[in-house]
Structures are given as C-alpha cells and as structure tokens.
Amino acid sequence: MIPYSTFTELHKALNSGETTCVETTQVYLSRISKYKNLNTFVEVFEQEALNRAKLIDTKIEKGIAGRLAGMVIGIKDNICFKNHKVSAASKMLDGFESMFTATALQNLIDQDAIIIGRLNCDEFAMGSANENTKYGPVKNPLDTSKVAGGSSGGSAAAVSAGLCFAALGSDTGGSVRQPAAFCGVIGFKPTYSRVSRHGLIAYGSSFDQIGPIVNSAYDAALIMEVMSGQDSFDNTASNLEVEKYTKTVFTPPPKRIAYFRQCLDLNILDKEIKKATERKISQLRDNGYTVDAIDFPYFDVLMPIYYILSTAEASSNLARYDGVHYGYRSEKNTDLESTYKNTRTNGFGEEVKRRIMLGTFVLSSGYNEEFYTKALKIRRLIQDKTKEVFQKYDLLISPATPHTAFSIGEKNTDPTKAYLEDIFTVQANLSGNPAVSTPISKHSNGMPISIHVMSDMFCEGILLSFVDSINKESNL
Ligand code: GLN
C-alpha cells in the first residue's frame, strides 16, 4: 500500500511528524523487492537512499528542508548521476560510471529529492516497448503479459506500480508519453529547451527532453518548476523565466481546442480508443470548451521525417562509442580499425545498429540532399504549421497511442510496425512544443486509454491545468 499518493499529502504528513522520509523510502524499497518480476529497476541505491532519507528527516525537523523533501524518484538509465553507473540499457556502456550529474537531476537533488535507483529502458532510448534492452523487457504492472511501452518503460511501470513516487524519463519521439499511456500514469514532455539536456545521454539532440512521469498534474508541475531553467552546461537551454507551474496548474485552462481530423480516421486506430476520444471531445464541449476538427496537411509525413532526422542525429551522437572512450571494448582486436568494428558490432543491439545505418545513409554524400536536407525543410514547414494552429487554439488533442499496451514479443519482429507507435507523439518533438499524455478511461481489455494534449511553446502551465481539470472531472 502506498500511504500518500499525492505530494501535497505526503508533504503534510512529513511536516506533522505522521511519517518520515526513512519510513517512506522503506515502503518503496520493500515494494521494489516485492515487484522484482516487473523488471523495472536495473539498480537500486538502497543504502544511499536510506542515508539520504535520514539526513532529510533532520532537515525537516530543523525546518530547512527543500521543496521536494521526501519525494522518492527513480531515474531512467540514460540520465547521468555522478559516481553511479549509467548504461542506456546497452552492453556498450558496460561498467561505465558517470563523472557528473545531469543538471535536471541535480536541480531535484538540490531540493532534497531522494534518488532510489536506475530504471530499465530501451537501448539508447530507441524503441516503443522497452524490449530493446540488455536487461530484458519491462512488464506492464497492469497486465504482466503486456509491454510497458518505451523507451521509458521502466520509469512508467515503476510509477504505475508504486515503486517510487515519480520518475524521470526522456522523450525524443514519445518515450515519456507513450509508456505513461500504456501504464495508466501521466507523462509530460516539456518544450524543447525548457529543461537542460546536460547529462542526458544523447539520442537526437534537437528532439531530446527529460520529462517527469507522475500520478497527478500537481506533481508534474512541482517537478517541472524545480527541474527547468537555464544552464551554463547546455547552451540550448532556454533563458526564459520558469513559470510558477504549481500556481498555474490550479488556474482554469483556456477553452479553445482543436484536433486533427486525420487522427481519428486513422485505420490503425483501435475502435474503443477512437470512441473514448470522441466521448472526451463531447464531454469537453458540454463543459464549455470549443473543440474544432481541423486538417493538418503534414500529418502523413510526421513519421518519416522523424525517423530520418532522429536517426541522422543518432548516427552522429553514437559515433563516440568506439571502444576507446566509454565502457565496453571487444577483445581480440588487432588494430584501431578492428577495435572500432568489433566493439560497435558486439556492443550495440540490433535496433541501435539499424538506426545508425539508416542515419548514416540519409546523411551520406549523394543522398543527403534527397533525405536529410529535404527532411529538415519539411520539419520547418511542420513547425510553421503547428505555430499557426496555436494562433487560433490553446490546445491540440488526439489519442495518445493507436492501441493499448500489446503483448510482450508481439511487435519486436517488424521494426516498421513498432515505428508507427509514435504516430500521435512525434509532432511535438519535431516542432518542439510541450505535450502530455493522461489517462481518460479503460479499454474493455482492462488496459488504460489516454489522450495526448499539446500546447503552444512554453505554455506548460496551460497543459498542466488542463490535465488537472479533466482528471478532477473524471475522478482519476
Ligand atoms: N519510440 C520512439 C523511437 O523509438 C521514441 C523514442 C524516444 O522518445 N526516445 O524513436
């Protein structure tokens, strides 16, 4: 049993002496060992978390504790934490330890969050099912024969199963929002540049963002408020002032909503998810929102453009894993070239290699103009058109996923099928807009159904207040 499901309750209980950080941490530690079968944690910082909990308890007593005192957080295994291992679920980083802490994580630690362990994910964050991992697949806590989604599957499953209060994931094409939807929790992707990427193992640098996976809009607001902001280690991090999300989360959201007609007409969309989304739309209208169906001319090219650009960036980012600088090096090498070749052949998994090859191809001379450069131009058109949508509307909604969580092993033979998982989430990464997935109902197969909501650049507060208000309405 998790005694306190919202941070407001926990915070109150800690301050009144009803519970302690040590007790809270112990609850999570015992749940982690009870639910080992889910395969969420790849390492638990048991003693360290308890020591820290003790320290924070004394800070609470003295009245000097930070804003996240007692918040037990798990981190996706692609976020650097000084003097701790980080592997991106890849053999390539065997034995590698971080030499510094990611800024986003440091910001949470500075406010007395307790970091409880590293969470399983897809290798280098590439995947939608958390099956591309050297640790074996993560199981969905709501039905253990099903995947947890990916690539932050360990993070979503851990929050859903109550193994930590909140978790950090990373989102390049949907990796926070899709697993959150599969596991029935909230997954939040900030505006590109809102949160520093320093210390996040790079996949697609112009897409990647760290985002929280939580149970309530307020928890996301609090984590976002602490985690976001300028960073001298990441020049792309925005210097715009961070909004007071913990206040705006409780202000009534604006009422102009759009959805793309193509989203609901998609032939791969599960019928019950379509119905649930339509029901949500009519509820919103009943509650005073205007909800308009509009056309988005680039809907069909979102997926191909994402996969051309993200793999191009991945092929360049992953060039650093050469057997010399990081982690794993293959044996039996005769010279530098064989060191590179053997290390990369044996160190990377199949999906990662596939993407490096695809990315290298689209960047190669002779094909660059036709693929990479052209895709960049289309990305700009997508960004412009998305901007236009938000001149007229405050929110853009769609289903979060084309279907509910599928069975483990069902889709790992055809990569192109797996790529379609991201159909509703990639637009926000291509355009940079903030986006969130939140549960709205249950499928007849027992699995959760979520909607996906996007807002204008840096309008995270609107998204959070919308999620808060619809969750209150549906009593989730
Ligand atoms: N599923 C997408 C992919 O495989 C998204 C990954 C992510 O957001 N990290 O690329």
Boltz pocket constraint, residues with backbone or C-beta under 6 A from the ligand:
constraints:
  - pocket:
      binder: B
      contacts: [[A, 124], [A, 125], [A, 126], [A, 127], [A, 128], [A, 150], [A, 151], [A, 170], [A, 171], [A, 172], [A, 173], [A, 174], [A, 175], [A, 176], [A, 203], [A, 310], [A, 418], [A, 421], [A, 422]]
      max_distance: 6.0
